[in-house]
Amino acid sequence: MAFIDQVTITARAGRGGNGVIRWLHIKGTEKGGPAGGDGGKGGDVIIEGVQDLGALAPYRYEKSFAAEDGGAGENNNRHGKDGDPVILKIPVGTVVRDTTSGEEFDITEVGAQTVVFTGGNGGKGNARFKGSTNQNPFNQTDGKPGEGGDISLTLKLIADAGFVGYPNAGKSSLLNALTNAKSKIGAYPFTTLDPHLGSFYGRILADIPGLIEGASAGRGLGSKFLKHIERTKIIVHLVSAEQEDLAAAYRGVRAELESFGHELGGKEELVVLSKADLLGADELAAALSTLSKAAGKGVVAVSVADDDLIKSFSDTLSKLLAK
């Protein structure tokens, strides 16, 4: 199923059932009176968080949803049936926005539910209108319409660590080595068109698609995925040893993160020199020194072809996440 991270749908809560005019008839007597029941409440439109990144995909084709209307009142003052809600399942991390009112709901936990549109109240039956001056009322009211409108659903991944860097920085390979996520790998730009997730000792790692210069301004495929870094707790910034200018490559991605805003520039960052197996010992030492000066912090070397470097990186990342 395709990865969909933004979609707009239409939903309507149920209408309240009408109140009714009914009369109580007791066999063999002349006793009676108004006995029309109230209508049932219309069903709500409810959003529920699930642990499924593909949960937005069905909304690409089915765009309109409606909760059940409330039932009409019944005899003997019986209340009409309340309408069943419509429950829309969305991935945890999705921001739900009522496009008319601008109100937003943030779904961050599995099983969490939020009422987006409330069903209409049921109308009153004639039993409600009985009084000292009106013993046999012929009055009733209709149910109220439910709320409704367009809902924008935007997924923003919630991950413990997000891998960022230019295309071909080795993010997918590293994610696979750490988590067996089986992310697609290839030596060409934008291999990863969708974010991929993997579990790392119970922590969620996300492979964010490669950024390019100008991504924060809407250029390239990387632009639509910058929002997925907003909620990652730690940024793992990979710079490939293949880059001719390591410092410029590092600063380029940092510039995109900081230009996008949303506090991306202030997130904790682990800087990684990837594909370190391509360098000799002296070249590796020089590369680490150059990248460390550009980042203003220590740098970790890693290579998926070197088990020792993978183990060292895994230990470093584990300790960082444990904080």
Secondary structure, DSSP 8 states (H G I E B T S, - for coil): -----EEEEEEE----------EEE-TTSS-EEE----------EEEEEES-TTTTGGGGT--EEE--------STT--------EEEEEETTEEEEETTT--EEEE-STT-EEEEE--------GGGG-BTTBSS-----------EEEEEEEE----SEEEE-STTSSHHHHHHHHH-------SSTT--SS-EEEEETTEEEEE-----TTGGGT-SGGGGGGGGGTT-SEEEEEEETT-S-HHHHHHHHHHHHHHH-TTGGGSEEEEEEE-GGGS-HHHHHHHHHHHHHHHTS-EEE--TT-HHHHHHHHHHHHHHHH-
